[in-house]
Amino acid sequence: MSQEILLTQTDLFQHLPPEALNKLKSFFTLKTFRAGETIIRQGSKETQHFYIVVRGLVDLLVDEEDGSRVYLASIGPGDYFGERALLVEEENSCSVVAREDTEIYLLSKENFYQFLTSYPELSRHFIWTFTQRLHKTNRLLEEKEYKKALIDLLSEEYKPYAESIFIARGNLMRPVLEGIKRAINNSAPVLIEGEYGAGKQLLARQIHAKTARSKKAFIPVDCGALMEEGNWEEALFGREHNQPFFHLTEHAFGYIELAEGGTLFLKNCDQLPLQAQQRIRQVVETRSYSRLGSTQVRQADFRLMASTRINLNHKVEAGEFDPGLAKLLLGGTYIYLPPLRERKNTIPKLVDYFIAKYAKLVNKNITGVTPEAMQALLKHDYKLGNIKELEQIIERAVALPSDNQIWPRHLFLGAPAVKPDNWYFNLLKIKPFARWVMNKIYPDKLQYITATIFILLMLLCFLGPASAARNPAAFLVWRVWWPLMFLSFFWIGRTWCSICAYATYGHVVRKIKAYQLPVPSFVRKHDALLVTLAFLIILWAEEITHMRSSPRATGWLMVTMLSLAIISAVIFRRESWCRHLCPMGGLIGVCSMSSVIELRSDTTICENQCKGAECYNGTAENPGCPLFQHLLFVDNNQNCKLCLQCIRNCPNHSASLNLRLPGREIWLSNQVRAKMSFFVCALLGSLLPVIYLETKKIALQGGEVKLLYSLAHFLIPVAIAAALFIPGLLCSPRTKSLLWARFWHTSYAYVPLALAAHIAHQLQFIPGGEYFHYLIRSKAGWLAQGPIAQPLQTVTLLVGLFFSWFCLWQIYQHRQRKTGEAKACFWLGHALLMGLYATIVFRLMVVR
């Protein structure tokens, strides 16, 4: 290309007259630069020329502090550079390097200024061109900063665990340690297999941090999220845009470009589609790629690491994974990372690390966990999330203590509550009702009313007539309150506990004296069994002492329960009596599982917005949960007394009071107390000897009758518990733990039947029922007649039976979807046992 043609094609000189172009040609000097030779060095002021590229290509590069270079742009024939340094006499902002052998015209600084002053039109055009170039240069520099910001965002700061913390020593971890050494000493791809949350990404970061690429970016790519977004090609390879991208760059960066010089980590690589797997394999093999919308081939300089929860060989055999990519990954360094439950000797040090991390974030001085809390952490299996699950447990626990230690009550182990299905309605959407809740009329004002009624009834029991027929206290307790309480469980759940007189008097006494001690670990561990035993003892005492016909015995029961509740309130924190010891609380908690009302949270809000755990800790105006509950983990009614304090305390409005499909938690709950299944057996069994005596009209008099009744009262619940194991034994469970798990879960399906049986039994005691009878007549004469309670009892039992069958079916379906292990014989066995129990109760109670 001649000088004249070249100059007329250069936008800066194409408007000059011919005589000026002829004069300008004589001032240029042609110089050749070899490939890789630096023409201008960044940071220097040595530029004395104006440059026009004649042939070849040069790159504009920014030198980083770590010695690497960031590519900005390329300049080809007819384009120019060097004008900025001549005009502003500043240090060169970038380096200019010949990409290939390049010929360049050089115009000296003196001649450059001479032409600017001689030709005003050249000066004006040059200023305009320079402004545009400066804008473009700034955009390129901003693009560089944008790219750096993306890398900083994606490649989170690596905070290495001491190897002794993250990787436990021992035979189990020896292959892991050997794999780490191999990965550090070579640059081959790395594949890490392990369960969710086992620490695969952390291990990959640890390997990256010990290699020669440690000063460059570690870019993690969540392949599952990538597929949800849809455009995986642009995300991986980037895209050229016709218009500036977000008014900042002319292209979108891809993960591969961001990982230049560093490590690209494909998290859950098995979730990539086959086409994406094949493209990545090609990039690794050819070490090159192109952005979408561009034909320019770019060099790919990164190390590939990947993780998977599934054996890739199985995916290849199923045709769901590219064999070539699998060969690259498995042929490099393969590491299997065992789950946390198999390396629990790492838990104490991990706990210390997470406590220090999160205590600093919330500005708390948490020194550690109590031995009991550590024991609970070591016993947990972490099947939901391994190290990530442990971290979340500690993060929540750090926000709860008022002292400097984490106690077992601060540890919420297991899965958060299941999000409500579509069959519910949040009552708080009714604005008048929501205002009523916030006004604290319930339970505060009602507590004082019930406390007053309670003390009056107790005084009447002792000071009134000894005959139950003449004492109104006996009538109100046994014929009004007790039947109505059973009837109310379905409609209002555990609301009775919120206005309970025992808790109210406990609050009053606690203001005078309170030791605020933690509940002993023995009680926490065995509270379900203690509550079950206490419930059986109370029912036994009711029958042995003929409490229904004895106001004095009724009064002593009320005094005993009140005394124990007050003693517990003085000694222990919050309402430990209600949570761990109260037999009435156990009864109401179990029966309210079949209720139509529930208090739940929006788990998304709790997990992402909750900072202070106000539902647990309380606020300046309101106390925290009396039963030591975190709203995120409330997924059943057993340990929620519906005091509604969490609704008032939560600043994120996560709590909701729902009308729901009755009993939904029976098949969905993750947090129920497993051993309360024995309470269900006690509820079923304790009723049978009572209705047998009533049917046979046997008076509980004499030592022999009382002994036989006592044996039946305590042994029948044990027999029922044994019977509930039979379907599991017949279906050959794989393990002992599976047999127990099935018992814990399935026994709750009997709750509706047990509640219905007790309601049916109480119907005969409702005042006025003896005055109403039913008559069934046909043409042939009278078919049946009797007290109205009998058909009501029949209907109640049938409803309870069908409700329990429905719950059993839902558990079967849920278990089948979740594990695929459900067996029809197991569920059919329980359905027959339910039918057998309902038949026995019907025969004893209705058919007399």
GIWO-V588554 format. One record per residue. N is the residue number from 1. RES is the residue in three letters. OMEGA is omega in whole degrees, 0 to 359 (none if undefined). BURIAL is 1 if it has 16 or more other ideal C-beta (glycine too) atoms within 10 Angstrom, else 0. Layout:
N,RES,OMEGA,BURIAL ; N,RES,OMEGA,BURIAL
//
This chain:
1,MET,181,0 ; 2,SER,180,0 ; 3,GLN,185,1 ; 4,GLU,180,0 ; 5,ILE,181,0 ; 6,LEU,183,1 ; 7,LEU,180,1 ; 8,THR,178,0 ; 9,GLN,177,0 ; 10,THR,188,1 ; 11,ASP,182,0 ; 12,LEU,187,1 ; 13,PHE,188,1 ; 14,GLN,180,0 ; 15,HIS,179,0 ; 16,LEU,176,1 ; 17,PRO,183,0 ; 18,PRO,182,0 ; 19,GLU,179,0 ; 20,ALA,178,1 ; 21,LEU,179,0 ; 22,ASN,180,0 ; 23,LYS,183,0 ; 24,LEU,184,1 ; 25,LYS,185,0 ; 26,SER,182,0 ; 27,PHE,181,1 ; 28,PHE,176,1 ; 29,THR,180,0 ; 30,LEU,179,0 ; 31,LYS,180,0 ; 32,THR,177,0 ; 33,PHE,180,1 ; 34,ARG,178,0 ; 35,ALA,180,0 ; 36,GLY,182,0 ; 37,GLU,181,0 ; 38,THR,180,0 ; 39,ILE,176,1 ; 40,ILE,181,1 ; 41,ARG,179,1 ; 42,GLN,177,1 ; 43,GLY,181,0 ; 44,SER,176,0 ; 45,LYS,188,0 ; 46,GLU,183,0 ; 47,THR,179,1 ; 48,GLN,185,0 ; 49,HIS,170,1 ; 50,PHE,191,1 ; 51,TYR,171,1 ; 52,ILE,181,1 ; 53,VAL,179,1 ; 54,VAL,181,1 ; 55,ARG,179,0 ; 56,GLY,186,1 ; 57,LEU,176,1 ; 58,VAL,180,1 ; 59,ASP,171,1 ; 60,LEU,186,1 ; 61,LEU,175,1 ; 62,VAL,180,1 ; 63,ASP,179,0 ; 64,GLU,182,0 ; 65,GLU,181,0 ; 66,ASP,178,0 ; 67,GLY,179,0 ; 68,SER,180,0 ; 69,ARG,178,0 ; 70,VAL,181,1 ; 71,TYR,178,0 ; 72,LEU,184,1 ; 73,ALA,176,1 ; 74,SER,180,0 ; 75,ILE,182,1 ; 76,GLY,182,0 ; 77,PRO,180,1 ; 78,GLY,180,1 ; 79,ASP,186,1 ; 80,TYR,178,1 ; 81,PHE,179,1 ; 82,GLY,186,1 ; 83,GLU,184,1 ; 84,ARG,182,1 ; 85,ALA,179,1 ; 86,LEU,185,1 ; 87,LEU,186,0 ; 88,VAL,177,0 ; 89,GLU,175,0 ; 90,GLU,176,0 ; 91,GLU,178,0 ; 92,ASN,185,1 ; 93,SER,178,1 ; 94,CYS,176,1 ; 95,SER,176,1 ; 96,VAL,186,1 ; 97,VAL,178,1 ; 98,ALA,178,1 ; 99,ARG,178,0 ; 100,GLU,176,0 ; 101,ASP,191,0 ; 102,THR,174,1 ; 103,GLU,185,1 ; 104,ILE,171,1 ; 105,TYR,179,1 ; 106,LEU,176,1 ; 107,LEU,185,1 ; 108,SER,182,0 ; 109,LYS,182,0 ; 110,GLU,180,0 ; 111,ASN,178,1 ; 112,PHE,180,1 ; 113,TYR,180,0 ; 114,GLN,181,0 ; 115,PHE,178,1 ; 116,LEU,182,1 ; 117,THR,183,0 ; 118,SER,185,0 ; 119,TYR,182,1 ; 120,PRO,180,0 ; 121,GLU,176,0 ; 122,LEU,180,1 ; 123,SER,180,0 ; 124,ARG,180,0 ; 125,HIS,180,1 ; 126,PHE,179,1 ; 127,ILE,179,0 ; 128,TRP,181,0 ; 129,THR,180,0 ; 130,PHE,179,1 ; 131,THR,179,0 ; 132,GLN,180,0 ; 133,ARG,179,1 ; 134,LEU,178,0 ; 135,HIS,180,0 ; 136,LYS,179,0 ; 137,THR,178,1 ; 138,ASN,179,0 ; 139,ARG,178,1 ; 140,LEU,177,1 ; 141,LEU,176,0 ; 142,GLU,177,0 ; 143,GLU,177,1 ; 144,LYS,179,1 ; 145,GLU,178,0 ; 146,TYR,178,1 ; 147,LYS,179,1 ; 148,LYS,179,0 ; 149,ALA,177,0 ; 150,LEU,179,1 ; 151,ILE,179,1 ; 152,ASP,181,0 ; 153,LEU,183,0 ; 154,LEU,181,1 ; 155,SER,184,1 ; 156,GLU,181,0 ; 157,GLU,181,0 ; 158,TYR,177,0 ; 159,LYS,189,0 ; 160,PRO,169,0 ; 161,TYR,168,1 ; 162,ALA,185,0 ; 163,GLU,179,0 ; 164,SER,179,0 ; 165,ILE,186,0 ; 166,PHE,184,1 ; 167,ILE,179,1 ; 168,ALA,175,1 ; 169,ARG,178,0 ; 170,GLY,183,0 ; 171,ASN,182,0 ; 172,LEU,185,0 ; 173,MET,181,1 ; 174,ARG,177,0 ; 175,PRO,178,0 ; 176,VAL,180,1 ; 177,LEU,178,0 ; 178,GLU,177,0 ; 179,GLY,178,1 ; 180,ILE,180,1 ; 181,LYS,179,0 ; 182,ARG,183,0 ; 183,ALA,180,1 ; 184,ILE,187,1 ; 185,ASN,175,0 ; 186,ASN,182,0 ; 187,SER,180,0 ; 188,ALA,176,0 ; 189,PRO,181,1 ; 190,VAL,175,1 ; 191,LEU,180,1 ; 192,ILE,180,1 ; 193,GLU,179,1 ; 194,GLY,181,1 ; 195,GLU,177,1 ; 196,TYR,176,0 ; 197,GLY,182,1 ; 198,ALA,179,1 ; 199,GLY,183,1 ; 200,LYS,180,1 ; 201,GLN,178,1 ; 202,LEU,178,1 ; 203,LEU,178,1 ; 204,ALA,177,1 ; 205,ARG,181,1 ; 206,GLN,178,1 ; 207,ILE,179,1 ; 208,HIS,184,1 ; 209,ALA,182,1 ; 210,LYS,179,0 ; 211,THR,180,1 ; 212,ALA,180,0 ; 213,ARG,188,1 ; 214,SER,181,0 ; 215,LYS,179,0 ; 216,LYS,189,1 ; 217,ALA,168,1 ; 218,PHE,186,1 ; 219,ILE,176,1 ; 220,PRO,179,1 ; 221,VAL,177,1 ; 222,ASP,186,0 ; 223,CYS,177,1 ; 224,GLY,178,0 ; 225,ALA,179,0 ; 226,LEU,180,1 ; 227,MET,178,0 ; 228,GLU,179,0 ; 229,GLU,173,0 ; 230,GLY,186,0 ; 231,ASN,183,0 ; 232,TRP,182,1 ; 233,GLU,179,0 ; 234,GLU,181,1 ; 235,ALA,182,1 ; 236,LEU,190,1 ; 237,PHE,182,1 ; 238,GLY,181,1 ; 239,ARG,171,1 ; 240,GLU,182,0 ; 241,HIS,174,0 ; 242,ASN,178,0 ; 243,GLN,180,0 ; 244,PRO,181,0 ; 245,PHE,184,1 ; 246,PHE,180,0 ; 247,HIS,184,0 ; 248,LEU,181,0 ; 249,THR,180,1 ; 250,GLU,176,0 ; 251,HIS,175,1 ; 252,ALA,179,1 ; 253,PHE,173,1 ; 254,GLY,180,1 ; 255,TYR,181,1 ; 256,ILE,179,1 ; 257,GLU,180,1 ; 258,LEU,181,1 ; 259,ALA,183,1 ; 260,GLU,179,1 ; 261,GLY,184,0 ; 262,GLY,185,1 ; 263,THR,173,1 ; 264,LEU,183,1 ; 265,PHE,180,1 ; 266,LEU,181,1 ; 267,LYS,183,1 ; 268,ASN,184,1 ; 269,CYS,181,1 ; 270,ASP,180,1 ; 271,GLN,175,1 ; 272,LEU,175,1 ; 273,PRO,183,0 ; 274,LEU,182,0 ; 275,GLN,178,0 ; 276,ALA,178,1 ; 277,GLN,181,1 ; 278,GLN,179,0 ; 279,ARG,179,1 ; 280,ILE,177,1 ; 281,ARG,179,1 ; 282,GLN,179,0 ; 283,VAL,181,1 ; 284,VAL,182,1 ; 285,GLU,184,0 ; 286,THR,183,0 ; 287,ARG,180,0 ; 288,SER,179,0 ; 289,TYR,176,1 ; 290,SER,173,0 ; 291,ARG,173,1 ; 292,LEU,181,1 ; 293,GLY,181,0 ; 294,SER,176,0 ; 295,THR,181,0 ; 296,GLN,179,0 ; 297,VAL,182,0 ; 298,ARG,179,1 ; 299,GLN,179,0 ; 300,ALA,181,1 ; 301,ASP,178,0 ; 302,PHE,174,1 ; 303,ARG,182,1 ; 304,LEU,168,1 ; 305,MET,182,1 ; 306,ALA,176,1 ; 307,SER,179,1 ; 308,THR,174,1 ; 309,ARG,186,0 ; 310,ILE,177,0 ; 311,ASN,185,0 ; 312,LEU,178,1 ; 313,ASN,178,0 ; 314,HIS,178,0 ; 315,LYS,178,1 ; 316,VAL,180,1 ; 317,GLU,180,0 ; 318,ALA,180,0 ; 319,GLY,184,0 ; 320,GLU,179,0 ; 321,PHE,183,1 ; 322,ASP,182,1 ; 323,PRO,181,1 ; 324,GLY,179,1 ; 325,LEU,178,1 ; 326,ALA,178,1 ; 327,LYS,178,0 ; 328,LEU,184,1 ; 329,LEU,181,1 ; 330,LEU,179,1 ; 331,GLY,177,0 ; 332,GLY,177,1 ; 333,THR,179,1 ; 334,TYR,180,1 ; 335,ILE,172,1 ; 336,TYR,182,0 ; 337,LEU,182,1 ; 338,PRO,178,1 ; 339,PRO,184,1 ; 340,LEU,182,1 ; 341,ARG,179,1 ; 342,GLU,178,1 ; 343,ARG,186,1 ; 344,LYS,176,1 ; 345,ASN,174,0 ; 346,THR,189,1 ; 347,ILE,181,1 ; 348,PRO,181,0 ; 349,LYS,175,0 ; 350,LEU,178,1 ; 351,VAL,179,1 ; 352,ASP,180,0 ; 353,TYR,182,1 ; 354,PHE,177,1 ; 355,ILE,180,1 ; 356,ALA,182,0 ; 357,LYS,187,0 ; 358,TYR,175,1 ; 359,ALA,177,1 ; 360,LYS,181,0 ; 361,LEU,182,0 ; 362,VAL,176,0 ; 363,ASN,177,0 ; 364,LYS,178,0 ; 365,ASN,179,0 ; 366,ILE,185,1 ; 367,THR,180,0 ; 368,GLY,180,0 ; 369,VAL,176,1 ; 370,THR,178,0 ; 371,PRO,180,0 ; 372,GLU,179,1 ; 373,ALA,178,1 ; 374,MET,178,1 ; 375,GLN,178,0 ; 376,ALA,179,1 ; 377,LEU,181,1 ; 378,LEU,180,0 ; 379,LYS,183,0 ; 380,HIS,186,1 ; 381,ASP,176,0 ; 382,TYR,180,1 ; 383,LYS,182,0 ; 384,LEU,186,1 ; 385,GLY,175,1 ; 386,ASN,183,1 ; 387,ILE,180,1 ; 388,LYS,177,1 ; 389,GLU,178,1 ; 390,LEU,180,1 ; 391,GLU,180,1 ; 392,GLN,178,1 ; 393,ILE,181,1 ; 394,ILE,179,1 ; 395,GLU,178,0 ; 396,ARG,184,1 ; 397,ALA,182,1 ; 398,VAL,182,1 ; 399,ALA,190,1 ; 400,LEU,189,1 ; 401,PRO,172,1 ; 402,SER,175,0 ; 403,ASP,186,0 ; 404,ASN,179,0 ; 405,GLN,176,0 ; 406,ILE,181,1 ; 407,TRP,179,1 ; 408,PRO,181,1 ; 409,ARG,179,1 ; 410,HIS,184,1 ; 411,LEU,176,1 ; 412,PHE,185,1 ; 413,LEU,179,1 ; 414,GLY,186,0 ; 415,ALA,172,1 ; 416,PRO,181,1 ; 417,ALA,176,1 ; 418,VAL,178,1 ; 419,LYS,180,0 ; 420,PRO,176,1 ; 421,ASP,183,0 ; 422,ASN,185,0 ; 423,TRP,177,0 ; 424,TYR,176,1 ; 425,PHE,181,0 ; 426,ASN,181,1 ; 427,LEU,180,0 ; 428,LEU,175,1 ; 429,LYS,175,0 ; 430,ILE,190,0 ; 431,LYS,177,0 ; 432,PRO,179,0 ; 433,PHE,179,0 ; 434,ALA,178,0 ; 435,ARG,178,0 ; 436,TRP,178,0 ; 437,VAL,183,1 ; 438,MET,181,0 ; 439,ASN,175,0 ; 440,LYS,174,0 ; 441,ILE,173,0 ; 442,TYR,3,1 ; 443,PRO,191,1 ; 444,ASP,184,0 ; 445,LYS,181,0 ; 446,LEU,179,0 ; 447,GLN,181,1 ; 448,TYR,177,0 ; 449,ILE,181,0 ; 450,THR,178,1 ; 451,ALA,178,1 ; 452,THR,179,0 ; 453,ILE,182,0 ; 454,PHE,183,1 ; 455,ILE,177,0 ; 456,LEU,178,0 ; 457,LEU,181,1 ; 458,MET,177,1 ; 459,LEU,178,0 ; 460,LEU,180,1 ; 461,CYS,182,1 ; 462,PHE,186,0 ; 463,LEU,181,0 ; 464,GLY,180,1 ; 465,PRO,180,0 ; 466,ALA,180,0 ; 467,SER,180,0 ; 468,ALA,181,1 ; 469,ALA,183,0 ; 470,ARG,183,0 ; 471,ASN,182,1 ; 472,PRO,180,0 ; 473,ALA,179,1 ; 474,ALA,179,1 ; 475,PHE,183,0 ; 476,LEU,182,1 ; 477,VAL,191,1 ; 478,TRP,183,1 ; 479,ARG,178,1 ; 480,VAL,187,0 ; 481,TRP,185,0 ; 482,TRP,176,0 ; 483,PRO,181,1 ; 484,LEU,179,0 ; 485,MET,178,1 ; 486,PHE,180,1 ; 487,LEU,185,1 ; 488,SER,185,1 ; 489,PHE,182,1 ; 490,PHE,188,1 ; 491,TRP,187,0 ; 492,ILE,175,1 ; 493,GLY,185,1 ; 494,ARG,182,1 ; 495,THR,179,1 ; 496,TRP,184,1 ; 497,CYS,181,1 ; 498,SER,181,1 ; 499,ILE,182,1 ; 500,CYS,180,1 ; 501,ALA,180,1 ; 502,TYR,180,1 ; 503,ALA,181,1 ; 504,THR,178,1 ; 505,TYR,175,1 ; 506,GLY,177,1 ; 507,HIS,183,1 ; 508,VAL,182,0 ; 509,VAL,181,0 ; 510,ARG,178,1 ; 511,LYS,179,0 ; 512,ILE,181,0 ; 513,LYS,179,0 ; 514,ALA,180,0 ; 515,TYR,176,0 ; 516,GLN,179,0 ; 517,LEU,175,0 ; 518,PRO,178,0 ; 519,VAL,180,1 ; 520,PRO,183,0 ; 521,SER,179,1 ; 522,PHE,180,0 ; 523,VAL,179,0 ; 524,ARG,184,1 ; 525,LYS,187,0 ; 526,HIS,185,0 ; 527,ASP,181,1 ; 528,ALA,179,1 ; 529,LEU,179,0 ; 530,LEU,179,1 ; 531,VAL,179,1 ; 532,THR,179,1 ; 533,LEU,179,1 ; 534,ALA,179,1 ; 535,PHE,179,1 ; 536,LEU,179,1 ; 537,ILE,180,0 ; 538,ILE,179,1 ; 539,LEU,178,1 ; 540,TRP,180,1 ; 541,ALA,179,0 ; 542,GLU,183,1 ; 543,GLU,183,1 ; 544,ILE,182,0 ; 545,THR,182,1 ; 546,HIS,189,0 ; 547,MET,180,1 ; 548,ARG,181,1 ; 549,SER,182,0 ; 550,SER,177,1 ; 551,PRO,181,1 ; 552,ARG,178,1 ; 553,ALA,176,1 ; 554,THR,179,1 ; 555,GLY,179,1 ; 556,TRP,175,1 ; 557,LEU,180,1 ; 558,MET,179,1 ; 559,VAL,181,0 ; 560,THR,180,0 ; 561,MET,180,1 ; 562,LEU,180,1 ; 563,SER,179,0 ; 564,LEU,179,1 ; 565,ALA,180,1 ; 566,ILE,178,1 ; 567,ILE,178,0 ; 568,SER,180,1 ; 569,ALA,180,1 ; 570,VAL,187,1 ; 571,ILE,191,1 ; 572,PHE,181,1 ; 573,ARG,175,1 ; 574,ARG,182,1 ; 575,GLU,181,1 ; 576,SER,176,1 ; 577,TRP,181,1 ; 578,CYS,185,1 ; 579,ARG,192,1 ; 580,HIS,193,1 ; 581,LEU,189,1 ; 582,CYS,178,1 ; 583,PRO,176,1 ; 584,MET,176,1 ; 585,GLY,177,1 ; 586,GLY,179,1 ; 587,LEU,183,1 ; 588,ILE,181,1 ; 589,GLY,180,1 ; 590,VAL,183,1 ; 591,CYS,182,1 ; 592,SER,174,1 ; 593,MET,180,1 ; 594,SER,186,1 ; 595,SER,177,1 ; 596,VAL,183,1 ; 597,ILE,180,1 ; 598,GLU,172,1 ; 599,LEU,182,1 ; 600,ARG,181,1 ; 601,SER,167,1 ; 602,ASP,187,1 ; 603,THR,179,1 ; 604,THR,178,0 ; 605,ILE,181,1 ; 606,CYS,185,1 ; 607,GLU,187,0 ; 608,ASN,185,0 ; 609,GLN,184,0 ; 610,CYS,179,1 ; 611,LYS,187,0 ; 612,GLY,181,0 ; 613,ALA,182,1 ; 614,GLU,178,1 ; 615,CYS,179,1 ; 616,TYR,186,1 ; 617,ASN,185,1 ; 618,GLY,179,1 ; 619,THR,178,0 ; 620,ALA,183,0 ; 621,GLU,188,0 ; 622,ASN,176,0 ; 623,PRO,177,0 ; 624,GLY,183,1 ; 625,CYS,181,1 ; 626,PRO,182,1 ; 627,LEU,175,1 ; 628,PHE,182,1 ; 629,GLN,170,1 ; 630,HIS,188,1 ; 631,LEU,180,1 ; 632,LEU,186,1 ; 633,PHE,177,1 ; 634,VAL,179,1 ; 635,ASP,175,1 ; 636,ASN,185,1 ; 637,ASN,184,1 ; 638,GLN,185,1 ; 639,ASN,175,1 ; 640,CYS,183,1 ; 641,LYS,175,1 ; 642,LEU,175,1 ; 643,CYS,176,1 ; 644,LEU,178,1 ; 645,GLN,181,1 ; 646,CYS,177,1 ; 647,ILE,181,1 ; 648,ARG,186,1 ; 649,ASN,188,1 ; 650,CYS,180,1 ; 651,PRO,183,0 ; 652,ASN,179,1 ; 653,HIS,181,0 ; 654,SER,186,1 ; 655,ALA,175,1 ; 656,SER,177,1 ; 657,LEU,193,1 ; 658,ASN,159,1 ; 659,LEU,190,0 ; 660,ARG,170,1 ; 661,LEU,186,1 ; 662,PRO,173,1 ; 663,GLY,184,1 ; 664,ARG,184,1 ; 665,GLU,182,1 ; 666,ILE,180,1 ; 667,TRP,183,1 ; 668,LEU,189,1 ; 669,SER,175,1 ; 670,ASN,191,0 ; 671,GLN,181,1 ; 672,VAL,176,1 ; 673,ARG,187,1 ; 674,ALA,186,0 ; 675,LYS,173,1 ; 676,MET,172,1 ; 677,SER,177,1 ; 678,PHE,177,1 ; 679,PHE,177,1 ; 680,VAL,178,1 ; 681,CYS,178,1 ; 682,ALA,180,1 ; 683,LEU,179,1 ; 684,LEU,188,1 ; 685,GLY,185,1 ; 686,SER,182,1 ; 687,LEU,188,1 ; 688,LEU,179,1 ; 689,PRO,180,1 ; 690,VAL,182,1 ; 691,ILE,175,1 ; 692,TYR,179,1 ; 693,LEU,180,1 ; 694,GLU,181,0 ; 695,THR,182,0 ; 696,LYS,180,0 ; 697,LYS,179,0 ; 698,ILE,178,0 ; 699,ALA,181,0 ; 700,LEU,182,1 ; 701,GLN,177,0 ; 702,GLY,184,0 ; 703,GLY,183,0 ; 704,GLU,180,0 ; 705,VAL,179,0 ; 706,LYS,179,0 ; 707,LEU,179,0 ; 708,LEU,178,0 ; 709,TYR,182,1 ; 710,SER,179,0 ; 711,LEU,179,0 ; 712,ALA,183,1 ; 713,HIS,184,1 ; 714,PHE,184,1 ; 715,LEU,180,0 ; 716,ILE,175,1 ; 717,PRO,177,1 ; 718,VAL,179,0 ; 719,ALA,179,0 ; 720,ILE,177,1 ; 721,ALA,178,1 ; 722,ALA,180,0 ; 723,ALA,181,1 ; 724,LEU,176,1 ; 725,PHE,188,1 ; 726,ILE,179,0 ; 727,PRO,178,1 ; 728,GLY,179,1 ; 729,LEU,181,0 ; 730,LEU,183,0 ; 731,CYS,174,1 ; 732,SER,178,0 ; 733,PRO,182,1 ; 734,ARG,184,0 ; 735,THR,176,0 ; 736,LYS,181,0 ; 737,SER,178,0 ; 738,LEU,178,0 ; 739,LEU,179,0 ; 740,TRP,180,0 ; 741,ALA,178,0 ; 742,ARG,179,1 ; 743,PHE,181,1 ; 744,TRP,188,0 ; 745,HIS,188,1 ; 746,THR,183,1 ; 747,SER,179,1 ; 748,TYR,176,1 ; 749,ALA,179,1 ; 750,TYR,184,1 ; 751,VAL,179,1 ; 752,PRO,180,1 ; 753,LEU,179,1 ; 754,ALA,179,1 ; 755,LEU,179,1 ; 756,ALA,180,1 ; 757,ALA,180,1 ; 758,HIS,176,1 ; 759,ILE,179,1 ; 760,ALA,180,1 ; 761,HIS,183,1 ; 762,GLN,182,1 ; 763,LEU,183,1 ; 764,GLN,182,1 ; 765,PHE,180,0 ; 766,ILE,184,0 ; 767,PRO,176,0 ; 768,GLY,182,0 ; 769,GLY,182,1 ; 770,GLU,181,0 ; 771,TYR,183,0 ; 772,PHE,180,0 ; 773,HIS,176,0 ; 774,TYR,177,0 ; 775,LEU,176,0 ; 776,ILE,187,0 ; 777,ARG,174,0 ; 778,SER,179,0 ; 779,LYS,182,0 ; 780,ALA,181,0 ; 781,GLY,182,0 ; 782,TRP,177,0 ; 783,LEU,183,0 ; 784,ALA,174,0 ; 785,GLN,180,0 ; 786,GLY,179,0 ; 787,PRO,182,1 ; 788,ILE,180,0 ; 789,ALA,185,1 ; 790,GLN,177,1 ; 791,PRO,177,0 ; 792,LEU,177,1 ; 793,GLN,180,1 ; 794,THR,180,0 ; 795,VAL,180,0 ; 796,THR,179,1 ; 797,LEU,180,1 ; 798,LEU,178,0 ; 799,VAL,179,1 ; 800,GLY,180,1 ; 801,LEU,181,1 ; 802,PHE,178,0 ; 803,PHE,178,1 ; 804,SER,175,1 ; 805,TRP,178,1 ; 806,PHE,179,1 ; 807,CYS,178,1 ; 808,LEU,178,1 ; 809,TRP,178,0 ; 810,GLN,176,1 ; 811,ILE,178,1 ; 812,TYR,181,1 ; 813,GLN,181,0 ; 814,HIS,179,0 ; 815,ARG,179,1 ; 816,GLN,180,0 ; 817,ARG,186,0 ; 818,LYS,186,0 ; 819,THR,182,0 ; 820,GLY,186,0 ; 821,GLU,184,0 ; 822,ALA,178,1 ; 823,LYS,185,1 ; 824,ALA,182,0 ; 825,CYS,180,0 ; 826,PHE,183,1 ; 827,TRP,176,1 ; 828,LEU,178,0 ; 829,GLY,179,1 ; 830,HIS,178,1 ; 831,ALA,178,1 ; 832,LEU,178,0 ; 833,LEU,177,1 ; 834,MET,179,1 ; 835,GLY,179,0 ; 836,LEU,180,0 ; 837,TYR,180,1 ; 838,ALA,179,1 ; 839,THR,179,0 ; 840,ILE,180,0 ; 841,VAL,180,1 ; 842,PHE,181,1 ; 843,ARG,182,0 ; 844,LEU,189,1 ; 845,MET,188,1 ; 846,VAL,181,1 ; 847,VAL,185,0 ; 848,ARG,none,0
//
